[in-house]
Amino acid sequence: MSIEFVGMVFPSQWSESKGPRAAGFDLDYLRHHARAHENAGFDRVLIASGPGGADSLQIAAFAAAQTERLGFMVAHRPALTSPTVAARSFATLDHTTGGGRIRLHAITGITAEPGEGDFLLDKTARYQRTDEYLEIVRRTWASDEPFDFDGKFFQLKGAFSPVKPAGAIPISFGGSSDIAYQIAVKHADLYALWGEPLSGVAEQIAKLRAAAQQAGVAAPRVSLSVRLILGATEELAWERAYQILAQIKQNPQFAEGSAWSKRLKGTGSERLLAAAAAGDRHDRALWMPTASAVGAYGDTTALVGTPETVAEALLDYVDLGVTTFLNRGYDPLYDTVDYGRWIIPAVREEARRRELARAS
């Protein structure tokens, strides 16, 4: 089984070390960055979604038109639009991008978004709503006849879409709460985790597999999101890591007392911060200060070292059951090229060698 690599693109060049994120567009940069991922051997790129950014489906459509094979993991917030409308939108995009290049990445969100018309605060209820939403999306894709749905959060009469996906659109899902595992095993083919220490990732994979066993289904594959900071030598890699950390600390977006610093933190962020409190470095190469500096809002931990060290660190996660890596850099375009040169082929080749050794 080949290891899947996912990168990330934004409408313009940005990372936490490059100052506050703006809402502008640099389509030339987006075009070059998408093509760089394709040339580097990435399977897909994640496209973020949120009230502070561009529409993820539209960005995916543009980037797909600039590439030939690259897939897109399109972040989507359940319940901000009708599930049947979302189903048609993703099915349409699946056709217009040539089929097989789209994955719906469901993000429940850690709290309500009143500015988007979302006022549901209770965490369990939010996941239950996501459950209904994804069930409707999948039924809309599959049903040849109109159907009714009478749920707690959605009621539909005669729901139907003649627009079906070109093929099966996979769904990925993220979260670190117990209920998240239960919803994921019902709907997702891929479960996304952030870059925790090996013990934490093993714990979450065990919970996911237990939820799948209880539901009587196969467990989703597992994705790990972690940043990579490379250097020709260990000394140079760590020198670069500390330079990046200093740049992040100079970014007013993440300054103490800023609106960003006051954001509510979900279970995943709390887990990263707890690991950071236990120490800056974990396992072979995991480094936590980049997460602490931004409030651990997402894929903010890093693996630091030479390409050989970082590849081995990724393979440590493969040994736990991880099959997909979401890796983005702090110098996005150049890091994409370096990952394709040094990391992706090395990890895939060694993972394949180990798999053949186990089978023999």
PLY file of the C-alpha trace (Angstrom):
ply
format ascii 1.0
element vertex 360
property float x
property float y
property float z
element edge 359
property int vertex1
property int vertex2
end_header
0.00 0.00 0.00
1.45 3.33 -1.05
1.72 6.12 1.50
-0.45 9.10 0.56
0.98 12.61 0.84
-1.22 15.69 1.11
0.04 19.24 0.93
-1.82 22.50 1.40
-2.49 25.58 -0.71
-3.88 29.00 0.14
-5.15 31.68 -2.27
-1.89 33.54 -1.66
1.46 32.77 -0.05
1.23 32.55 3.72
2.58 30.76 6.75
2.62 31.63 10.43
6.20 32.86 10.06
5.28 35.38 7.34
2.99 37.74 9.24
-0.81 37.97 9.60
-2.89 36.07 7.12
-4.71 38.30 4.63
-7.79 37.57 2.56
-6.26 38.60 -0.77
-5.59 36.52 -3.88
-2.40 35.82 -5.76
-3.56 33.52 -8.52
-0.13 33.27 -10.15
1.28 32.00 -6.87
-1.64 29.60 -6.36
-1.09 28.22 -9.85
2.64 27.69 -9.27
2.12 26.19 -5.82
-0.50 23.71 -7.05
1.77 22.65 -9.90
4.72 22.35 -7.52
2.73 19.87 -5.43
1.85 17.84 -8.49
5.45 17.79 -9.73
6.71 16.88 -6.25
4.57 13.75 -6.15
1.89 14.86 -3.69
-1.40 13.00 -4.11
-3.61 15.85 -2.94
-3.64 19.27 -1.34
-5.87 20.42 1.49
-7.87 23.59 0.91
-8.96 25.25 4.13
-12.42 26.60 4.81
-13.55 29.25 7.24
-15.27 32.60 7.58
-11.94 34.40 7.21
-11.01 32.83 3.88
-12.04 32.14 0.33
-14.59 29.50 -0.67
-12.78 26.15 -0.68
-14.75 24.66 -3.57
-13.94 27.62 -5.81
-10.25 27.46 -4.95
-10.24 23.72 -5.69
-11.88 24.34 -9.08
-9.26 26.94 -10.00
-6.32 24.83 -8.85
-7.68 21.75 -10.63
-7.77 23.71 -13.89
-4.04 24.44 -13.49
-3.05 20.79 -12.90
-3.67 17.39 -14.43
-3.55 14.72 -11.72
-3.43 16.48 -8.35
-6.30 15.67 -6.00
-8.04 18.03 -3.60
-9.05 17.52 0.01
-11.71 20.21 0.25
-12.48 21.35 3.77
-16.21 21.72 4.33
-18.14 22.88 7.38
-21.33 20.79 7.76
-24.59 22.69 8.27
-23.54 26.10 6.98
-25.23 25.13 3.73
-27.97 22.62 2.99
-26.60 19.06 2.76
-28.35 18.50 -0.56
-26.85 21.69 -1.98
-23.42 20.59 -0.77
-23.91 17.16 -2.32
-24.69 18.72 -5.71
-21.74 21.12 -5.44
-19.23 18.36 -4.69
-20.73 16.08 -7.36
-20.48 18.89 -9.91
-16.88 19.62 -8.96
-16.07 15.92 -9.25
-17.20 16.01 -12.89
-15.65 19.34 -13.85
-12.26 18.29 -12.45
-12.21 15.03 -14.40
-13.44 12.59 -11.76
-11.63 11.04 -8.83
-9.76 14.16 -7.70
-12.08 15.38 -4.93
-12.31 14.42 -1.26
-14.79 16.06 1.13
-13.02 16.89 4.40
-15.71 17.43 7.04
-14.86 19.89 9.82
-17.42 20.07 12.62
-15.70 23.03 14.25
-15.04 23.64 17.92
-17.87 26.11 18.42
-20.71 27.97 16.74
-20.11 30.54 14.01
-22.86 33.14 14.62
-21.53 35.27 11.77
-22.23 32.34 9.46
-25.69 31.69 10.90
-24.55 28.84 13.17
-25.66 29.13 16.80
-25.38 25.52 17.97
-22.97 25.52 20.94
-23.27 22.05 22.48
-20.35 19.94 21.31
-22.16 16.61 21.29
-25.07 18.14 19.40
-22.67 19.59 16.84
-21.23 16.16 16.11
-24.72 14.66 15.96
-25.66 17.31 13.42
-22.57 16.43 11.38
-23.67 12.79 11.48
-27.07 13.65 9.99
-25.51 16.02 7.48
-23.06 13.46 6.10
-25.76 10.80 5.97
-27.87 13.09 3.80
-24.91 13.99 1.57
-24.10 10.34 0.98
-27.73 9.42 0.35
-28.07 12.30 -2.11
-25.06 10.99 -4.01
-26.34 7.40 -4.03
-30.13 7.54 -4.22
-31.85 6.96 -7.56
-35.17 8.08 -6.13
-36.39 10.97 -3.96
-36.12 10.30 -0.24
-37.39 11.80 2.99
-35.28 12.44 6.06
-36.67 13.19 9.51
-33.82 13.91 11.89
-33.19 16.06 14.90
-31.45 18.76 12.87
-32.62 18.22 9.29
-36.02 17.44 7.80
-36.30 16.77 4.08
-39.19 15.81 1.81
-38.53 14.35 -1.60
-34.82 15.11 -1.55
-33.12 14.15 -4.81
-30.28 15.19 -7.09
-29.96 13.97 -10.67
-26.33 15.16 -10.51
-24.27 12.26 -9.18
-20.51 12.14 -8.64
-18.39 10.79 -11.46
-17.29 8.10 -9.00
-17.27 7.60 -5.26
-16.25 10.81 -3.47
-14.29 9.86 -0.35
-14.93 11.61 2.95
-12.31 12.45 5.55
-13.01 13.54 9.08
-11.11 14.99 12.01
-11.50 15.39 15.75
-10.17 14.11 19.04
-13.38 13.71 21.05
-14.87 10.28 21.76
-17.99 11.13 19.77
-15.81 12.14 16.81
-14.53 8.56 16.49
-18.12 7.26 16.54
-19.22 9.58 13.73
-16.06 9.03 11.70
-16.40 5.25 11.50
-19.89 5.67 10.04
-18.95 8.01 7.23
-15.23 8.47 6.68
-12.60 6.59 4.71
-9.83 8.66 6.32
-9.46 10.00 9.87
-7.22 13.02 10.38
-5.03 13.49 13.46
-2.54 16.22 14.35
1.12 15.58 15.01
1.19 14.34 18.59
3.89 12.22 20.24
3.82 8.58 19.16
2.09 7.49 22.36
-0.76 9.95 21.79
-1.24 8.92 18.18
-1.26 5.25 19.19
-3.90 6.03 21.82
-6.15 7.78 19.28
-5.75 5.05 16.67
-6.75 2.48 19.31
-9.88 4.49 20.14
-10.76 4.78 16.46
-10.37 1.04 15.90
-12.42 0.28 19.02
-15.22 2.52 17.75
-15.13 0.75 14.39
-15.22 -2.67 16.05
-18.19 -1.64 18.16
-19.99 -0.40 15.04
-19.12 -3.57 13.14
-17.29 -1.75 10.34
-13.73 -1.47 9.08
-11.77 1.35 10.66
-10.92 4.34 8.44
-7.36 4.85 7.34
-5.42 7.37 9.43
-3.87 10.66 8.39
-1.30 12.60 10.41
-0.81 16.35 9.95
2.62 17.65 10.96
4.96 20.34 9.69
8.43 19.43 8.41
11.54 21.57 8.98
14.53 20.23 7.04
18.23 21.02 7.03
21.30 19.57 5.34
22.62 18.75 8.81
20.95 18.41 12.18
22.57 21.65 13.29
21.26 23.55 10.27
17.80 22.07 10.67
17.56 23.21 14.28
18.99 26.61 13.43
16.23 27.01 10.87
13.62 25.76 13.35
14.56 28.42 15.90
14.55 31.11 13.20
11.02 30.08 12.23
9.92 30.13 15.87
11.31 33.65 16.29
9.42 34.80 13.20
6.19 33.27 14.48
6.61 35.06 17.81
6.97 38.35 15.92
3.67 37.80 14.10
1.06 40.08 15.72
-1.70 37.66 14.74
-0.52 35.31 17.48
0.57 37.88 20.07
-0.57 37.50 23.66
-3.90 39.26 24.08
-4.75 39.17 20.37
-8.19 38.05 19.21
-6.60 34.87 17.86
-5.01 34.02 21.22
-8.45 34.21 22.86
-10.03 31.67 20.51
-11.77 28.70 22.10
-9.59 25.58 22.00
-10.90 22.15 21.09
-9.81 18.78 22.44
-7.15 18.39 19.76
-5.53 21.72 20.66
-5.65 20.87 24.35
-3.88 17.58 23.65
-1.09 19.36 21.75
-0.65 21.94 24.50
-0.53 19.21 27.14
2.21 17.43 25.19
4.06 20.73 24.82
3.86 21.30 28.58
5.52 17.91 29.07
8.52 18.94 26.98
9.67 20.71 23.83
10.97 17.55 22.14
9.42 14.12 21.86
10.40 10.85 20.23
12.83 11.01 17.32
12.20 14.54 16.00
8.86 15.99 17.16
9.10 19.62 18.30
6.26 21.37 20.13
7.12 25.11 20.46
5.70 26.00 17.04
2.35 24.73 18.31
2.57 26.55 21.63
3.43 29.83 19.89
0.15 29.86 17.95
-2.15 28.28 20.52
-2.01 24.86 18.84
-4.86 25.78 16.51
-4.16 22.98 14.01
-1.30 21.21 12.29
1.31 23.24 14.13
3.78 20.76 15.59
6.92 20.01 13.58
9.39 17.26 12.79
12.87 18.76 12.69
16.07 17.31 11.27
17.87 16.14 8.17
15.73 14.52 5.48
16.90 11.13 6.75
15.84 11.90 10.32
12.46 13.33 9.31
11.73 10.42 6.97
12.49 7.96 9.78
10.23 9.95 12.11
7.38 9.72 9.62
7.98 5.99 9.27
7.64 5.66 13.06
4.05 6.83 12.58
3.59 4.45 9.64
4.50 1.62 12.01
1.58 2.72 14.21
-0.87 2.51 11.30
-0.71 5.96 9.67
-1.20 5.76 5.89
-1.49 9.45 4.95
0.64 12.47 5.82
-0.45 16.07 5.53
2.76 18.09 5.36
3.15 21.79 4.68
6.12 24.04 5.23
6.87 27.46 6.63
8.37 28.47 3.29
5.49 26.94 1.37
6.66 26.82 -2.24
10.29 25.87 -1.63
9.41 23.39 1.10
6.98 21.68 -1.27
9.82 21.14 -3.73
12.15 19.86 -1.00
9.55 17.42 0.34
9.16 16.00 -3.15
12.92 15.66 -3.53
13.89 14.27 -0.13
10.88 13.02 1.83
8.10 11.59 -0.33
10.12 9.05 -2.36
12.19 7.97 0.66
9.17 7.33 2.87
7.23 5.53 0.15
10.16 3.31 -0.79
10.95 2.31 2.80
7.29 1.76 3.68
6.95 -0.50 0.65
10.13 -2.38 1.60
8.85 -2.97 5.13
5.47 -4.14 3.84
7.13 -6.67 1.52
9.35 -7.86 4.36
6.32 -8.45 6.58
4.55 -10.35 3.79
7.51 -12.65 3.09
0 1
1 2
2 3
3 4
4 5
5 6
6 7
7 8
8 9
9 10
10 11
11 12
12 13
13 14
14 15
15 16
16 17
17 18
18 19
19 20
20 21
21 22
22 23
23 24
24 25
25 26
26 27
27 28
28 29
29 30
30 31
31 32
32 33
33 34
34 35
35 36
36 37
37 38
38 39
39 40
40 41
41 42
42 43
43 44
44 45
45 46
46 47
47 48
48 49
49 50
50 51
51 52
52 53
53 54
54 55
55 56
56 57
57 58
58 59
59 60
60 61
61 62
62 63
63 64
64 65
65 66
66 67
67 68
68 69
69 70
70 71
71 72
72 73
73 74
74 75
75 76
76 77
77 78
78 79
79 80
80 81
81 82
82 83
83 84
84 85
85 86
86 87
87 88
88 89
89 90
90 91
91 92
92 93
93 94
94 95
95 96
96 97
97 98
98 99
99 100
100 101
101 102
102 103
103 104
104 105
105 106
106 107
107 108
108 109
109 110
110 111
111 112
112 113
113 114
114 115
115 116
116 117
117 118
118 119
119 120
120 121
121 122
122 123
123 124
124 125
125 126
126 127
127 128
128 129
129 130
130 131
131 132
132 133
133 134
134 135
135 136
136 137
137 138
138 139
139 140
140 141
141 142
142 143
143 144
144 145
145 146
146 147
147 148
148 149
149 150
150 151
151 152
152 153
153 154
154 155
155 156
156 157
157 158
158 159
159 160
160 161
161 162
162 163
163 164
164 165
165 166
166 167
167 168
168 169
169 170
170 171
171 172
172 173
173 174
174 175
175 176
176 177
177 178
178 179
179 180
180 181
181 182
182 183
183 184
184 185
185 186
186 187
187 188
188 189
189 190
190 191
191 192
192 193
193 194
194 195
195 196
196 197
197 198
198 199
199 200
200 201
201 202
202 203
203 204
204 205
205 206
206 207
207 208
208 209
209 210
210 211
211 212
212 213
213 214
214 215
215 216
216 217
217 218
218 219
219 220
220 221
221 222
222 223
223 224
224 225
225 226
226 227
227 228
228 229
229 230
230 231
231 232
232 233
233 234
234 235
235 236
236 237
237 238
238 239
239 240
240 241
241 242
242 243
243 244
244 245
245 246
246 247
247 248
248 249
249 250
250 251
251 252
252 253
253 254
254 255
255 256
256 257
257 258
258 259
259 260
260 261
261 262
262 263
263 264
264 265
265 266
266 267
267 268
268 269
269 270
270 271
271 272
272 273
273 274
274 275
275 276
276 277
277 278
278 279
279 280
280 281
281 282
282 283
283 284
284 285
285 286
286 287
287 288
288 289
289 290
290 291
291 292
292 293
293 294
294 295
295 296
296 297
297 298
298 299
299 300
300 301
301 302
302 303
303 304
304 305
305 306
306 307
307 308
308 309
309 310
310 311
311 312
312 313
313 314
314 315
315 316
316 317
317 318
318 319
319 320
320 321
321 322
322 323
323 324
324 325
325 326
326 327
327 328
328 329
329 330
330 331
331 332
332 333
333 334
334 335
335 336
336 337
337 338
338 339
339 340
340 341
341 342
342 343
343 344
344 345
345 346
346 347
347 348
348 349
349 350
350 351
351 352
352 353
353 354
354 355
355 356
356 357
357 358
358 359
